[in-house]
Amino acid sequence: MKNKLTLGRTFWVLLIASFTTGMGNGSVFGAAVMCAVGRGPYESWGGWGSESYDPSTFSGFVDWMMFVFGLAFAIITGLAMGKHGELEARGDNTGW
């Protein structure tokens, strides 16, 4: 058989479901780190314009963690789906 779990078929699952799940994990991680170490003065919280993506501000750090975790989770999910598709195509049900 042929691997039916190609990137073309799993793209939207990886982009929407996996990436947003990873972003949710990243926001929790970013907020937990900032709660543990402190976020600095309120004037530099980074909520306006390009400051939202400055990793030295609270908002920027959380935003970057969301992007990093989202990308990492999408890559891990894509690799797992590809491996699962290979196993399904071979008819192998013994596992990894």
PDB file of N, CA, C and O in Angstrom, chain B, residues numbered from 101:
ATOM      1  N   MET B 101       0.834  -1.189   0.000  1.00  0.00           N
ATOM      2  CA  MET B 101       0.000   0.000   0.000  1.00  0.00           C
ATOM      3  C   MET B 101       0.876   1.248   0.000  1.00  0.00           C
ATOM      4  O   MET B 101       2.099   1.183   0.122  1.00  0.00           O
ATOM      5  N   LYS B 102       0.214   2.361  -0.138  1.00  0.00           N
ATOM      6  CA  LYS B 102       0.883   3.648  -0.212  1.00  0.00           C
ATOM      7  C   LYS B 102       0.598   4.460   1.051  1.00  0.00           C
ATOM      8  O   LYS B 102      -0.493   4.376   1.616  1.00  0.00           O
ATOM      9  N   ASN B 103       1.577   5.239   1.487  1.00  0.00           N
ATOM     10  CA  ASN B 103       1.393   6.100   2.649  1.00  0.00           C
ATOM     11  C   ASN B 103       0.399   7.203   2.301  1.00  0.00           C
ATOM     12  O   ASN B 103       0.687   8.068   1.474  1.00  0.00           O
ATOM     13  N   LYS B 104      -0.762   7.170   2.931  1.00  0.00           N
ATOM     14  CA  LYS B 104      -1.799   8.157   2.644  1.00  0.00           C
ATOM     15  C   LYS B 104      -1.678   9.413   3.501  1.00  0.00           C
ATOM     16  O   LYS B 104      -2.365  10.404   3.252  1.00  0.00           O
ATOM     17  N   LEU B 105      -0.815   9.375   4.498  1.00  0.00           N
ATOM     18  CA  LEU B 105      -0.647  10.541   5.358  1.00  0.00           C
ATOM     19  C   LEU B 105       0.512  11.407   4.853  1.00  0.00           C
ATOM     20  O   LEU B 105       1.536  11.541   5.522  1.00  0.00           O
ATOM     21  N   THR B 106       0.340  11.982   3.687  1.00  0.00           N
ATOM     22  CA  THR B 106       1.353  12.853   3.107  1.00  0.00           C
ATOM     23  C   THR B 106       1.204  14.260   3.691  1.00  0.00           C
ATOM     24  O   THR B 106       0.210  14.567   4.349  1.00  0.00           O
ATOM     25  N   LEU B 107       2.192  15.098   3.444  1.00  0.00           N
ATOM     26  CA  LEU B 107       2.135  16.465   3.941  1.00  0.00           C
ATOM     27  C   LEU B 107       0.946  17.219   3.349  1.00  0.00           C
ATOM     28  O   LEU B 107       0.324  18.033   4.032  1.00  0.00           O
ATOM     29  N   GLY B 108       0.634  16.955   2.104  1.00  0.00           N
ATOM     30  CA  GLY B 108      -0.506  17.612   1.469  1.00  0.00           C
ATOM     31  C   GLY B 108      -1.828  17.279   2.139  1.00  0.00           C
ATOM     32  O   GLY B 108      -2.716  18.128   2.216  1.00  0.00           O
ATOM     33  N   ARG B 109      -1.964  16.067   2.618  1.00  0.00           N
ATOM     34  CA  ARG B 109      -3.208  15.660   3.279  1.00  0.00           C
ATOM     35  C   ARG B 109      -3.262  16.063   4.748  1.00  0.00           C
ATOM     36  O   ARG B 109      -4.349  16.199   5.309  1.00  0.00           O
ATOM     37  N   THR B 110      -2.127  16.253   5.365  1.00  0.00           N
ATOM     38  CA  THR B 110      -2.114  16.574   6.791  1.00  0.00           C
ATOM     39  C   THR B 110      -1.783  18.042   7.061  1.00  0.00           C
ATOM     40  O   THR B 110      -1.698  18.450   8.219  1.00  0.00           O
ATOM     41  N   PHE B 111      -1.598  18.833   6.014  1.00  0.00           N
ATOM     42  CA  PHE B 111      -1.166  20.216   6.183  1.00  0.00           C
ATOM     43  C   PHE B 111      -2.090  21.020   7.090  1.00  0.00           C
ATOM     44  O   PHE B 111      -1.623  21.690   8.010  1.00  0.00           O
ATOM     45  N   TRP B 112      -3.388  20.961   6.841  1.00  0.00           N
ATOM     46  CA  TRP B 112      -4.313  21.783   7.632  1.00  0.00           C
ATOM     47  C   TRP B 112      -4.420  21.295   9.065  1.00  0.00           C
ATOM     48  O   TRP B 112      -4.605  22.097   9.981  1.00  0.00           O
ATOM     49  N   VAL B 113      -4.307  20.003   9.268  1.00  0.00           N
ATOM     50  CA  VAL B 113      -4.295  19.481  10.644  1.00  0.00           C
ATOM     51  C   VAL B 113      -3.067  19.986  11.375  1.00  0.00           C
ATOM     52  O   VAL B 113      -3.148  20.397  12.532  1.00  0.00           O
ATOM     53  N   LEU B 114      -1.922  19.954  10.692  1.00  0.00           N
ATOM     54  CA  LEU B 114      -0.685  20.433  11.314  1.00  0.00           C
ATOM     55  C   LEU B 114      -0.723  21.937  11.546  1.00  0.00           C
ATOM     56  O   LEU B 114      -0.286  22.414  12.593  1.00  0.00           O
ATOM     57  N   LEU B 115      -1.237  22.678  10.588  1.00  0.00           N
ATOM     58  CA  LEU B 115      -1.256  24.128  10.693  1.00  0.00           C
ATOM     59  C   LEU B 115      -2.243  24.614  11.741  1.00  0.00           C
ATOM     60  O   LEU B 115      -1.910  25.483  12.546  1.00  0.00           O
ATOM     61  N   ILE B 116      -3.432  24.076  11.743  1.00  0.00           N
ATOM     62  CA  ILE B 116      -4.464  24.600  12.644  1.00  0.00           C
ATOM     63  C   ILE B 116      -4.463  23.871  13.981  1.00  0.00           C
ATOM     64  O   ILE B 116      -4.254  24.493  15.022  1.00  0.00           O
ATOM     65  N   ALA B 117      -4.690  22.591  13.968  1.00  0.00           N
ATOM     66  CA  ALA B 117      -4.834  21.862  15.237  1.00  0.00           C
ATOM     67  C   ALA B 117      -3.517  21.756  16.003  1.00  0.00           C
ATOM     68  O   ALA B 117      -3.470  22.061  17.195  1.00  0.00           O
ATOM     69  N   SER B 118      -2.469  21.334  15.344  1.00  0.00           N
ATOM     70  CA  SER B 118      -1.187  21.135  16.040  1.00  0.00           C
ATOM     71  C   SER B 118      -0.544  22.450  16.431  1.00  0.00           C
ATOM     72  O   SER B 118      -0.074  22.604  17.559  1.00  0.00           O
ATOM     73  N   PHE B 119      -0.520  23.397  15.509  1.00  0.00           N
ATOM     74  CA  PHE B 119       0.151  24.662  15.794  1.00  0.00           C
ATOM     75  C   PHE B 119      -0.562  25.420  16.907  1.00  0.00           C
ATOM     76  O   PHE B 119       0.092  25.977  17.788  1.00  0.00           O
ATOM     77  N   THR B 120      -1.888  25.449  16.879  1.00  0.00           N
ATOM     78  CA  THR B 120      -2.604  26.180  17.932  1.00  0.00           C
ATOM     79  C   THR B 120      -2.528  25.459  19.279  1.00  0.00           C
ATOM     80  O   THR B 120      -2.511  26.113  20.321  1.00  0.00           O
ATOM     81  N   THR B 121      -2.482  24.140  19.277  1.00  0.00           N
ATOM     82  CA  THR B 121      -2.286  23.412  20.533  1.00  0.00           C
ATOM     83  C   THR B 121      -0.923  23.737  21.122  1.00  0.00           C
ATOM     84  O   THR B 121      -0.802  23.991  22.320  1.00  0.00           O
ATOM     85  N   GLY B 122       0.099  23.727  20.284  1.00  0.00           N
ATOM     86  CA  GLY B 122       1.434  24.086  20.740  1.00  0.00           C
ATOM     87  C   GLY B 122       1.502  25.531  21.216  1.00  0.00           C
ATOM     88  O   GLY B 122       2.199  25.829  22.186  1.00  0.00           O
ATOM     89  N   MET B 123       0.788  26.430  20.547  1.00  0.00           N
ATOM     90  CA  MET B 123       0.772  27.829  20.974  1.00  0.00           C
ATOM     91  C   MET B 123       0.125  27.969  22.349  1.00  0.00           C
ATOM     92  O   MET B 123       0.564  28.781  23.163  1.00  0.00           O
ATOM     93  N   GLY B 124      -0.902  27.191  22.606  1.00  0.00           N
ATOM     94  CA  GLY B 124      -1.516  27.220  23.936  1.00  0.00           C
ATOM     95  C   GLY B 124      -0.552  26.756  25.003  1.00  0.00           C
ATOM     96  O   GLY B 124      -0.496  27.335  26.088  1.00  0.00           O
ATOM     97  N   ASN B 125       0.202  25.722  24.708  1.00  0.00           N
ATOM     98  CA  ASN B 125       1.217  25.249  25.656  1.00  0.00           C
ATOM     99  C   ASN B 125       2.306  26.302  25.858  1.00  0.00           C
ATOM    100  O   ASN B 125       2.795  26.484  26.972  1.00  0.00           O
ATOM    101  N   GLY B 126       2.680  26.986  24.795  1.00  0.00           N
ATOM    102  CA  GLY B 126       3.698  28.024  24.890  1.00  0.00           C
ATOM    103  C   GLY B 126       3.247  29.211  25.711  1.00  0.00           C
ATOM    104  O   GLY B 126       4.044  29.803  26.439  1.00  0.00           O
ATOM    105  N   SER B 127       1.969  29.570  25.602  1.00  0.00           N
ATOM    106  CA  SER B 127       1.480  30.699  26.393  1.00  0.00           C
ATOM    107  C   SER B 127       1.481  30.361  27.875  1.00  0.00           C
ATOM    108  O   SER B 127       1.799  31.211  28.707  1.00  0.00           O
ATOM    109  N   VAL B 128       1.131  29.141  28.206  1.00  0.00           N
ATOM    110  CA  VAL B 128       1.164  28.725  29.611  1.00  0.00           C
ATOM    111  C   VAL B 128       2.599  28.697  30.119  1.00  0.00           C
ATOM    112  O   VAL B 128       2.874  29.151  31.230  1.00  0.00           O
ATOM    113  N   PHE B 129       3.513  28.168  29.315  1.00  0.00           N
ATOM    114  CA  PHE B 129       4.918  28.142  29.700  1.00  0.00           C
ATOM    115  C   PHE B 129       5.453  29.561  29.890  1.00  0.00           C
ATOM    116  O   PHE B 129       6.103  29.856  30.893  1.00  0.00           O
ATOM    117  N   GLY B 130       5.177  30.433  28.928  1.00  0.00           N
ATOM    118  CA  GLY B 130       5.659  31.810  29.026  1.00  0.00           C
ATOM    119  C   GLY B 130       5.119  32.528  30.243  1.00  0.00           C
ATOM    120  O   GLY B 130       5.861  33.231  30.929  1.00  0.00           O
ATOM    121  N   ALA B 131       3.836  32.363  30.519  1.00  0.00           N
ATOM    122  CA  ALA B 131       3.244  33.002  31.689  1.00  0.00           C
ATOM    123  C   ALA B 131       3.812  32.423  32.980  1.00  0.00           C
ATOM    124  O   ALA B 131       4.045  33.162  33.936  1.00  0.00           O
ATOM    125  N   ALA B 132       4.038  31.121  33.019  1.00  0.00           N
ATOM    126  CA  ALA B 132       4.593  30.494  34.223  1.00  0.00           C
ATOM    127  C   ALA B 132       6.024  30.971  34.476  1.00  0.00           C
ATOM    128  O   ALA B 132       6.401  31.230  35.619  1.00  0.00           O
ATOM    129  N   VAL B 133       6.818  31.086  33.409  1.00  0.00           N
ATOM    130  CA  VAL B 133       8.185  31.587  33.570  1.00  0.00           C
ATOM    131  C   VAL B 133       8.162  33.023  34.069  1.00  0.00           C
ATOM    132  O   VAL B 133       8.906  33.381  34.982  1.00  0.00           O
ATOM    133  N   MET B 134       7.318  33.833  33.478  1.00  0.00           N
ATOM    134  CA  MET B 134       7.257  35.229  33.900  1.00  0.00           C
ATOM    135  C   MET B 134       6.721  35.376  35.323  1.00  0.00           C
ATOM    136  O   MET B 134       7.129  36.289  36.041  1.00  0.00           O
ATOM    137  N   CYS B 135       5.821  34.500  35.736  1.00  0.00           N
ATOM    138  CA  CYS B 135       5.351  34.531  37.122  1.00  0.00           C
ATOM    139  C   CYS B 135       6.466  34.119  38.075  1.00  0.00           C
ATOM    140  O   CYS B 135       6.559  34.640  39.187  1.00  0.00           O
ATOM    141  N   ALA B 136       7.302  33.196  37.648  1.00  0.00           N
ATOM    142  CA  ALA B 136       8.366  32.699  38.513  1.00  0.00           C
ATOM    143  C   ALA B 136       9.521  33.694  38.629  1.00  0.00           C
ATOM    144  O   ALA B 136      10.079  33.856  39.714  1.00  0.00           O
ATOM    145  N   VAL B 137       9.888  34.358  37.542  1.00  0.00           N
ATOM    146  CA  VAL B 137      11.058  35.237  37.570  1.00  0.00           C
ATOM    147  C   VAL B 137      10.697  36.719  37.609  1.00  0.00           C
ATOM    148  O   VAL B 137      11.570  37.558  37.834  1.00  0.00           O
ATOM    149  N   GLY B 138       9.456  37.046  37.399  1.00  0.00           N
ATOM    150  CA  GLY B 138       9.036  38.444  37.371  1.00  0.00           C
ATOM    151  C   GLY B 138       9.071  38.982  35.955  1.00  0.00           C
ATOM    152  O   GLY B 138       9.800  38.476  35.102  1.00  0.00           O
ATOM    153  N   ARG B 139       8.285  40.001  35.719  1.00  0.00           N
ATOM    154  CA  ARG B 139       8.180  40.510  34.358  1.00  0.00           C
ATOM    155  C   ARG B 139       8.715  41.909  34.187  1.00  0.00           C
ATOM    156  O   ARG B 139       8.702  42.418  33.066  1.00  0.00           O
ATOM    157  N   GLY B 140       9.175  42.546  35.210  1.00  0.00           N
ATOM    158  CA  GLY B 140       9.703  43.898  35.094  1.00  0.00           C
ATOM    159  C   GLY B 140       8.625  44.934  35.340  1.00  0.00           C
ATOM    160  O   GLY B 140       7.509  44.586  35.727  1.00  0.00           O
ATOM    161  N   PRO B 141       8.940  46.207  35.123  1.00  0.00           N
ATOM    162  CA  PRO B 141       7.968  47.272  35.386  1.00  0.00           C
ATOM    163  C   PRO B 141       6.809  47.245  34.390  1.00  0.00           C
ATOM    164  O   PRO B 141       6.935  46.748  33.270  1.00  0.00           O
ATOM    165  N   TYR B 142       5.687  47.792  34.832  1.00  0.00           N
ATOM    166  CA  TYR B 142       4.489  47.779  33.998  1.00  0.00           C
ATOM    167  C   TYR B 142       4.696  48.565  32.704  1.00  0.00           C
ATOM    168  O   TYR B 142       4.091  48.234  31.685  1.00  0.00           O
ATOM    169  N   GLU B 143       5.528  49.584  32.725  1.00  0.00           N
ATOM    170  CA  GLU B 143       5.741  50.407  31.532  1.00  0.00           C
ATOM    171  C   GLU B 143       6.348  49.605  30.384  1.00  0.00           C
ATOM    172  O   GLU B 143       6.197  49.984  29.222  1.00  0.00           O
ATOM    173  N   SER B 144       7.026  48.513  30.687  1.00  0.00           N
ATOM    174  CA  SER B 144       7.680  47.729  29.632  1.00  0.00           C
ATOM    175  C   SER B 144       6.999  46.377  29.429  1.00  0.00           C
ATOM    176  O   SER B 144       7.668  45.380  29.158  1.00  0.00           O
ATOM    177  N   TRP B 145       5.693  46.339  29.556  1.00  0.00           N
ATOM    178  CA  TRP B 145       5.012  45.042  29.404  1.00  0.00           C
ATOM    179  C   TRP B 145       4.919  44.626  27.946  1.00  0.00           C
ATOM    180  O   TRP B 145       4.743  43.438  27.673  1.00  0.00           O
ATOM    181  N   GLY B 146       5.031  45.551  26.991  1.00  0.00           N
ATOM    182  CA  GLY B 146       5.165  45.205  25.585  1.00  0.00           C
ATOM    183  C   GLY B 146       3.879  44.907  24.853  1.00  0.00           C
ATOM    184  O   GLY B 146       3.866  44.027  23.992  1.00  0.00           O
ATOM    185  N   GLY B 147       2.826  45.581  25.146  1.00  0.00           N
ATOM    186  CA  GLY B 147       1.551  45.251  24.529  1.00  0.00           C
ATOM    187  C   GLY B 147       1.171  46.047  23.310  1.00  0.00           C
ATOM    188  O   GLY B 147       0.085  45.831  22.771  1.00  0.00           O
ATOM    189  N   TRP B 148       2.018  46.972  22.836  1.00  0.00           N
ATOM    190  CA  TRP B 148       1.620  47.841  21.737  1.00  0.00           C
ATOM    191  C   TRP B 148       2.557  47.690  20.540  1.00  0.00           C
ATOM    192  O   TRP B 148       3.779  47.721  20.687  1.00  0.00           O
ATOM    193  N   GLY B 149       1.978  47.529  19.371  1.00  0.00           N
ATOM    194  CA  GLY B 149       2.745  47.512  18.124  1.00  0.00           C
ATOM    195  C   GLY B 149       3.849  46.471  18.095  1.00  0.00           C
ATOM    196  O   GLY B 149       3.639  45.307  18.434  1.00  0.00           O
ATOM    197  N   SER B 150       5.039  46.915  17.681  1.00  0.00           N
ATOM    198  CA  SER B 150       6.148  45.980  17.545  1.00  0.00           C
ATOM    199  C   SER B 150       6.693  45.526  18.895  1.00  0.00           C
ATOM    200  O   SER B 150       7.403  44.523  18.964  1.00  0.00           O
ATOM    201  N   GLU B 151       6.371  46.249  19.973  1.00  0.00           N
ATOM    202  CA  GLU B 151       6.793  45.805  21.304  1.00  0.00           C
ATOM    203  C   GLU B 151       6.184  44.456  21.677  1.00  0.00           C
ATOM    204  O   GLU B 151       6.702  43.751  22.544  1.00  0.00           O
ATOM    205  N   SER B 152       5.091  44.105  21.024  1.00  0.00           N
ATOM    206  CA  SER B 152       4.441  42.822  21.303  1.00  0.00           C
ATOM    207  C   SER B 152       5.317  41.637  20.929  1.00  0.00           C
ATOM    208  O   SER B 152       5.084  40.519  21.389  1.00  0.00           O
ATOM    209  N   TYR B 153       6.322  41.877  20.097  1.00  0.00           N
ATOM    210  CA  TYR B 153       7.193  40.791  19.651  1.00  0.00           C
ATOM    211  C   TYR B 153       8.636  40.954  20.123  1.00  0.00           C
ATOM    212  O   TYR B 153       9.533  40.261  19.643  1.00  0.00           O
ATOM    213  N   ASP B 154       8.855  41.866  21.056  1.00  0.00           N
ATOM    214  CA  ASP B 154      10.173  42.050  21.650  1.00  0.00           C
ATOM    215  C   ASP B 154      10.313  41.051  22.793  1.00  0.00           C
ATOM    216  O   ASP B 154       9.602  41.172  23.790  1.00  0.00           O
ATOM    217  N   PRO B 155      11.218  40.054  22.681  1.00  0.00           N
ATOM    218  CA  PRO B 155      11.294  39.004  23.702  1.00  0.00           C
ATOM    219  C   PRO B 155      11.730  39.488  25.083  1.00  0.00           C
ATOM    220  O   PRO B 155      11.642  38.732  26.050  1.00  0.00           O
ATOM    221  N   SER B 156      12.199  40.734  25.194  1.00  0.00           N
ATOM    222  CA  SER B 156      12.582  41.240  26.515  1.00  0.00           C
ATOM    223  C   SER B 156      11.397  41.792  27.297  1.00  0.00           C
ATOM    224  O   SER B 156      11.542  42.146  28.467  1.00  0.00           O
ATOM    225  N   THR B 157      10.219  41.870  26.661  1.00  0.00           N
ATOM    226  CA  THR B 157       9.011  42.315  27.364  1.00  0.00           C
ATOM    227  C   THR B 157       8.146  41.109  27.705  1.00  0.00           C
ATOM    228  O   THR B 157       8.331  40.027  27.150  1.00  0.00           O
ATOM    229  N   PHE B 158       7.213  41.299  28.610  1.00  0.00           N
ATOM    230  CA  PHE B 158       6.327  40.215  29.022  1.00  0.00           C
ATOM    231  C   PHE B 158       5.527  39.670  27.836  1.00  0.00           C
ATOM    232  O   PHE B 158       5.544  38.470  27.563  1.00  0.00           O
ATOM    233  N   SER B 159       4.839  40.554  27.147  1.00  0.00           N
ATOM    234  CA  SER B 159       4.000  40.126  26.028  1.00  0.00           C
ATOM    235  C   SER B 159       4.831  39.515  24.903  1.00  0.00           C
ATOM    236  O   SER B 159       4.434  38.513  24.308  1.00  0.00           O
ATOM    237  N   GLY B 160       5.983  40.117  24.614  1.00  0.00           N
ATOM    238  CA  GLY B 160       6.840  39.596  23.552  1.00  0.00           C
ATOM    239  C   GLY B 160       7.398  38.224  23.877  1.00  0.00           C
ATOM    240  O   GLY B 160       7.476  37.359  23.005  1.00  0.00           O
ATOM    241  N   PHE B 161       7.790  38.018  25.138  1.00  0.00           N
ATOM    242  CA  PHE B 161       8.303  36.709  25.535  1.00  0.00           C
ATOM    243  C   PHE B 161       7.233  35.637  25.381  1.00  0.00           C
ATOM    244  O   PHE B 161       7.503  34.556  24.856  1.00  0.00           O
ATOM    245  N   VAL B 162       6.028  35.932  25.834  1.00  0.00           N
ATOM    246  CA  VAL B 162       4.932  34.961  25.717  1.00  0.00           C
ATOM    247  C   VAL B 162       4.609  34.704  24.249  1.00  0.00           C
ATOM    248  O   VAL B 162       4.381  33.558  23.863  1.00  0.00           O
ATOM    249  N   ASP B 163       4.587  35.749  23.426  1.00  0.00           N
ATOM    250  CA  ASP B 163       4.313  35.565  21.995  1.00  0.00           C
ATOM    251  C   ASP B 163       5.370  34.688  21.327  1.00  0.00           C
ATOM    252  O   ASP B 163       5.030  33.808  20.536  1.00  0.00           O
ATOM    253  N   TRP B 164       6.639  34.917  21.634  1.00  0.00           N
ATOM    254  CA  TRP B 164       7.694  34.094  21.040  1.00  0.00           C
ATOM    255  C   TRP B 164       7.617  32.652  21.512  1.00  0.00           C
ATOM    256  O   TRP B 164       7.856  31.729  20.734  1.00  0.00           O
ATOM    257  N   MET B 165       7.287  32.454  22.776  1.00  0.00           N
ATOM    258  CA  MET B 165       7.137  31.082  23.274  1.00  0.00           C
ATOM    259  C   MET B 165       5.979  30.389  22.564  1.00  0.00           C
ATOM    260  O   MET B 165       6.047  29.193  22.281  1.00  0.00           O
ATOM    261  N   MET B 166       4.928  31.132  22.279  1.00  0.00           N
ATOM    262  CA  MET B 166       3.803  30.548  21.545  1.00  0.00           C
ATOM    263  C   MET B 166       4.230  30.115  20.151  1.00  0.00           C
ATOM    264  O   MET B 166       3.870  29.022  19.713  1.00  0.00           O
ATOM    265  N   PHE B 167       4.984  30.941  19.451  1.00  0.00           N
ATOM    266  CA  PHE B 167       5.459  30.577  18.112  1.00  0.00           C
ATOM    267  C   PHE B 167       6.391  29.373  18.155  1.00  0.00           C
ATOM    268  O   PHE B 167       6.255  28.449  17.353  1.00  0.00           O
ATOM    269  N   VAL B 168       7.327  29.380  19.079  1.00  0.00           N
ATOM    270  CA  VAL B 168       8.307  28.284  19.180  1.00  0.00           C
ATOM    271  C   VAL B 168       7.620  26.971  19.529  1.00  0.00           C
ATOM    272  O   VAL B 168       7.872  25.950  18.890  1.00  0.00           O
ATOM    273  N   PHE B 169       6.751  26.993  20.543  1.00  0.00           N
ATOM    274  CA  PHE B 169       6.047  25.773  20.936  1.00  0.00           C
ATOM    275  C   PHE B 169       5.099  25.307  19.837  1.00  0.00           C
ATOM    276  O   PHE B 169       4.976  24.105  19.599  1.00  0.00           O
ATOM    277  N   GLY B 170       4.431  26.235  19.166  1.00  0.00           N
ATOM    278  CA  GLY B 170       3.536  25.855  18.073  1.00  0.00           C
ATOM    279  C   GLY B 170       4.267  25.172  16.937  1.00  0.00           C
ATOM    280  O   GLY B 170       3.821  24.142  16.433  1.00  0.00           O
ATOM    281  N   LEU B 171       5.394  25.745  16.533  1.00  0.00           N
ATOM    282  CA  LEU B 171       6.190  25.146  15.461  1.00  0.00           C
ATOM    283  C   LEU B 171       6.740  23.789  15.880  1.00  0.00           C
ATOM    284  O   LEU B 171       6.694  22.835  15.104  1.00  0.00           O
ATOM    285  N   ALA B 172       7.256  23.698  17.092  1.00  0.00           N
ATOM    286  CA  ALA B 172       7.814  22.425  17.568  1.00  0.00           C
ATOM    287  C   ALA B 172       6.739  21.341  17.626  1.00  0.00           C
ATOM    288  O   ALA B 172       6.977  20.207  17.212  1.00  0.00           O
ATOM    289  N   PHE B 173       5.555  21.689  18.139  1.00  0.00           N
ATOM    290  CA  PHE B 173       4.492  20.694  18.238  1.00  0.00           C
ATOM    291  C   PHE B 173       4.007  20.270  16.857  1.00  0.00           C
ATOM    292  O   PHE B 173       3.696  19.097  16.650  1.00  0.00           O
ATOM    293  N   ALA B 174       3.936  21.203  15.908  1.00  0.00           N
ATOM    294  CA  ALA B 174       3.521  20.856  14.545  1.00  0.00           C
ATOM    295  C   ALA B 174       4.549  19.937  13.888  1.00  0.00           C
ATOM    296  O   ALA B 174       4.174  18.996  13.189  1.00  0.00           O
ATOM    297  N   ILE B 175       5.840  20.195  14.103  1.00  0.00           N
ATOM    298  CA  ILE B 175       6.879  19.336  13.532  1.00  0.00           C
ATOM    299  C   ILE B 175       6.815  17.939  14.140  1.00  0.00           C
ATOM    300  O   ILE B 175       6.878  16.944  13.418  1.00  0.00           O
ATOM    301  N   ILE B 176       6.690  17.863  15.451  1.00  0.00           N
ATOM    302  CA  ILE B 176       6.611  16.559  16.117  1.00  0.00           C
ATOM    303  C   ILE B 176       5.379  15.790  15.653  1.00  0.00           C
ATOM    304  O   ILE B 176       5.456  14.589  15.398  1.00  0.00           O
ATOM    305  N   THR B 177       4.246  16.474  15.543  1.00  0.00           N
ATOM    306  CA  THR B 177       3.019  15.816  15.083  1.00  0.00           C
ATOM    307  C   THR B 177       3.164  15.358  13.633  1.00  0.00           C
ATOM    308  O   THR B 177       2.715  14.266  13.286  1.00  0.00           O
ATOM    309  N   GLY B 178       3.783  16.174  12.789  1.00  0.00           N
ATOM    310  CA  GLY B 178       4.003  15.793  11.395  1.00  0.00           C
ATOM    311  C   GLY B 178       4.886  14.571  11.263  1.00  0.00           C
ATOM    312  O   GLY B 178       4.608  13.685  10.456  1.00  0.00           O
ATOM    313  N   LEU B 179       5.953  14.518  12.054  1.00  0.00           N
ATOM    314  CA  LEU B 179       6.823  13.340  12.022  1.00  0.00           C
ATOM    315  C   LEU B 179       6.081  12.095  12.504  1.00  0.00           C
ATOM    316  O   LEU B 179       6.231  11.017  11.929  1.00  0.00           O
ATOM    317  N   ALA B 180       5.292  12.245  13.546  1.00  0.00           N
ATOM    318  CA  ALA B 180       4.529  11.102  14.054  1.00  0.00           C
ATOM    319  C   ALA B 180       3.491  10.630  13.040  1.00  0.00           C
ATOM    320  O   ALA B 180       3.297   9.427  12.866  1.00  0.00           O
ATOM    321  N   MET B 181       2.825  11.567  12.372  1.00  0.00           N
ATOM    322  CA  MET B 181       1.839  11.181  11.357  1.00  0.00           C
ATOM    323  C   MET B 181       2.516  10.490  10.180  1.00  0.00           C
ATOM    324  O   MET B 181       1.985   9.521   9.638  1.00  0.00           O
ATOM    325  N   GLY B 182       3.686  10.986   9.784  1.00  0.00           N
ATOM    326  CA  GLY B 182       4.418  10.352   8.686  1.00  0.00           C
ATOM    327  C   GLY B 182       4.832   8.931   9.033  1.00  0.00           C
ATOM    328  O   GLY B 182       4.699   8.023   8.213  1.00  0.00           O
ATOM    329  N   LYS B 183       5.330   8.739  10.243  1.00  0.00           N
ATOM    330  CA  LYS B 183       5.727   7.392  10.685  1.00  0.00           C
ATOM    331  C   LYS B 183       4.515   6.476  10.775  1.00  0.00           C
ATOM    332  O   LYS B 183       4.582   5.306  10.398  1.00  0.00           O
ATOM    333  N   HIS B 184       3.411   7.013  11.276  1.00  0.00           N
ATOM    334  CA  HIS B 184       2.188   6.207  11.361  1.00  0.00           C
ATOM    335  C   HIS B 184       1.713   5.805   9.965  1.00  0.00           C
ATOM    336  O   HIS B 184       1.280   4.672   9.755  1.00  0.00           O
ATOM    337  N   GLY B 185       1.796   6.733   9.016  1.00  0.00           N
ATOM    338  CA  GLY B 185       1.403   6.416   7.649  1.00  0.00           C
ATOM    339  C   GLY B 185       2.279   5.327   7.044  1.00  0.00           C
ATOM    340  O   GLY B 185       1.785   4.464   6.318  1.00  0.00           O
ATOM    341  N   GLU B 186       3.588   5.363   7.341  1.00  0.00           N
ATOM    342  CA  GLU B 186       4.485   4.317   6.846  1.00  0.00           C
ATOM    343  C   GLU B 186       4.117   2.958   7.428  1.00  0.00           C
ATOM    344  O   GLU B 186       4.082   1.960   6.707  1.00  0.00           O
ATOM    345  N   LEU B 187       3.843   2.916   8.723  1.00  0.00           N
ATOM    346  CA  LEU B 187       3.470   1.650   9.364  1.00  0.00           C
ATOM    347  C   LEU B 187       2.146   1.125   8.813  1.00  0.00           C
ATOM    348  O   LEU B 187       1.994  -0.075   8.584  1.00  0.00           O
ATOM    349  N   GLU B 188       1.195   2.023   8.603  1.00  0.00           N
ATOM    350  CA  GLU B 188      -0.091   1.612   8.027  1.00  0.00           C
ATOM    351  C   GLU B 188       0.095   1.077   6.609  1.00  0.00           C
ATOM    352  O   GLU B 188      -0.534   0.090   6.229  1.00  0.00           O
ATOM    353  N   ALA B 189       0.958   1.728   5.827  1.00  0.00           N
ATOM    354  CA  ALA B 189       1.171   1.302   4.443  1.00  0.00           C
ATOM    355  C   ALA B 189       1.823  -0.078   4.372  1.00  0.00           C
ATOM    356  O   ALA B 189       1.536  -0.856   3.462  1.00  0.00           O
ATOM    357  N   ARG B 190       2.695  -0.381   5.326  1.00  0.00           N
ATOM    358  CA  ARG B 190       3.336  -1.694   5.356  1.00  0.00           C
ATOM    359  C   ARG B 190       2.428  -2.762   5.936  1.00  0.00           C
ATOM    360  O   ARG B 190       2.668  -3.954   5.743  1.00  0.00           O
ATOM    361  N   GLY B 191       1.387  -2.347   6.643  1.00  0.00           N
ATOM    362  CA  GLY B 191       0.522  -3.311   7.313  1.00  0.00           C
ATOM    363  C   GLY B 191       1.148  -3.832   8.584  1.00  0.00           C
ATOM    364  O   GLY B 191       0.779  -4.896   9.081  1.00  0.00           O
ATOM    365  N   ASP B 192       2.094  -3.082   9.107  1.00  0.00           N
ATOM    366  CA  ASP B 192       2.833  -3.484  10.308  1.00  0.00           C
ATOM    367  C   ASP B 192       2.102  -2.967  11.527  1.00  0.00           C
ATOM    368  O   ASP B 192       1.938  -1.758  11.692  1.00  0.00           O
ATOM    369  N   ASN B 193       1.661  -3.876  12.384  1.00  0.00           N
ATOM    370  CA  ASN B 193       0.961  -3.455  13.600  1.00  0.00           C
ATOM    371  C   ASN B 193       1.756  -3.813  14.863  1.00  0.00           C
ATOM    372  O   ASN B 193       1.186  -3.924  15.949  1.00  0.00           O
ATOM    373  N   THR B 194       3.070  -3.992  14.715  1.00  0.00           N
ATOM    374  CA  THR B 194       3.888  -4.344  15.873  1.00  0.00           C
ATOM    375  C   THR B 194       4.394  -3.134  16.611  1.00  0.00           C
ATOM    376  O   THR B 194       4.931  -3.272  17.709  1.00  0.00           O
ATOM    377  N   GLY B 195       4.244  -1.945  16.048  1.00  0.00           N
ATOM    378  CA  GLY B 195       4.698  -0.717  16.714  1.00  0.00           C
ATOM    379  C   GLY B 195       5.967  -0.195  16.099  1.00  0.00           C
ATOM    380  O   GLY B 195       6.275  -0.506  14.949  1.00  0.00           O
ATOM    381  N   TRP B 196       6.701   0.585  16.840  1.00  0.00           N
ATOM    382  CA  TRP B 196       7.903   1.237  16.319  1.00  0.00           C
ATOM    383  C   TRP B 196       8.969   0.204  16.093  1.00  0.00           C
ATOM    384  O   TRP B 196      10.070   0.539  15.655  1.00  0.00           O
TER     385      TRP B 196
END
